[in-house]
Amino acid sequence: MATHAILEELGVAYQLIEIDLAKGMQRTPEYLAINPNGKVPVLEHRGEVIYESAAILMYLLDQHPDAGLAPAPHSPQRGHYYQYLTWMSNTLQEAANRWAHPEHCVAGDSDLTPVVEKATHELSRCWSIINDDLGGKGPWLLGDRVSGADFHLFMVAYWSSRYDSRAQDFPNLRRHLQAMLQRDSIKRMMSQEGLTFKL
Ligand SMILES: N[C@@H](CCC(=O)N[C@@H](CS)C(=O)NCC(=O)O)C(=O)O
């Protein structure tokens, strides 16, 4: 979702190829040759394949500095941009994955409840951090200018609408989601992917 919305925001030409996770297309030999992790998304650009959604997002925004969605290199805001994107990937998104797939965290047919409960607790801790940051210097993650980090946040916040700990239940995050939903790029991405998000 984040990659797709950024491509729409940039207005560049691209081809979207659907990998149907329900059909296991991510685990076919053809796809594993592209991304050995068996995960979406990947970006193919000039004959190179890049995986990890945050890396793809940063790469695309570096290709299009005039879009103004990544702070200037060497600026303190650039540090925060890296901070949020890596932290969302390795902490927030990982808690989301543990909630959605607790079976990946235990052996055999062990009880999944403690995994789900711990993931819910961790998600709430992460949402609180972001909610406080947005309250202190919002409306966007980096302050008064929207950046790629906001698109990544939107993606995980959208997923969380079906979790036990939902981003939309935190007031500043809710405002952030409402603002993101106003963006034409987000509207186009949601419509092309057949998604709706009622807040
Ligand atoms: N850290 C990776 C995570 C990617 C990820 O977990 N993708 C999920 C869909 S949201 C996936 O492909 N799951 C398929 C599977 O695990 O079989 C990223 O941000 O790109």
Ligand as a Chemical Component Dictionary entry (heavy atoms), coordinates in Angstrom:
data_LIG
# 
_chem_comp.id                   LIG 
_chem_comp.type                 NON-POLYMER 
_chem_comp.pdbx_formal_charge   0 
_chem_comp.three_letter_code    LIG 
# 
loop_
_chem_comp_atom.comp_id 
_chem_comp_atom.atom_id 
_chem_comp_atom.alt_atom_id 
_chem_comp_atom.type_symbol 
_chem_comp_atom.charge 
_chem_comp_atom.model_Cartn_x 
_chem_comp_atom.model_Cartn_y 
_chem_comp_atom.model_Cartn_z 
_chem_comp_atom.pdbx_ordinal 
LIG N1  N1  N 0 9.376 -5.939  6.255 1  
LIG C1  C1  C 0 8.682 -6.296  5.053 2  
LIG C2  C2  C 0 7.426 -7.084  5.435 3  
LIG C3  C3  C 0 6.653 -7.516  4.234 4  
LIG C4  C4  C 0 5.464 -8.386  4.629 5  
LIG O1  O1  O 0 5.347 -8.856  5.759 6  
LIG N2  N2  N 0 4.588 -8.602  3.646 7  
LIG C5  C5  C 0 3.427 -9.463  3.866 8  
LIG C6  C6  C 0 2.155 -8.803  3.368 9  
LIG S1  S1  S 0 1.817 -7.341  4.194 10 
LIG C7  C7  C 0 3.587 -10.719 3.033 11 
LIG O2  O2  O 0 4.084 -10.668 1.933 12 
LIG N3  N3  N 0 3.149 -11.861 3.570 13 
LIG C8  C8  C 0 3.129 -13.080 2.849 14 
LIG C9  C9  C 0 3.623 -14.249 3.650 15 
LIG O3  O3  O 0 4.200 -14.050 4.734 16 
LIG O4  O4  O 0 3.455 -15.387 3.159 17 
LIG C10 C10 C 0 8.320 -5.048  4.253 18 
LIG O5  O5  O 0 8.014 -4.027  4.860 19 
LIG O6  O6  O 0 8.377 -5.083  3.015 20 
# 
loop_
_chem_comp_bond.comp_id 
_chem_comp_bond.atom_id_1 
_chem_comp_bond.atom_id_2 
_chem_comp_bond.value_order 
_chem_comp_bond.pdbx_ordinal 
LIG N1  C1  SING 1  
LIG C1  C2  SING 2  
LIG C1  C10 SING 3  
LIG C2  C3  SING 4  
LIG C3  C4  SING 5  
LIG C4  O1  DOUB 6  
LIG C4  N2  SING 7  
LIG N2  C5  SING 8  
LIG C5  C6  SING 9  
LIG C5  C7  SING 10 
LIG C6  S1  SING 11 
LIG C7  O2  DOUB 12 
LIG C7  N3  SING 13 
LIG N3  C8  SING 14 
LIG C8  C9  SING 15 
LIG C9  O3  DOUB 16 
LIG C9  O4  SING 17 
LIG C10 O5  DOUB 18 
LIG C10 O6  SING 19 
# 
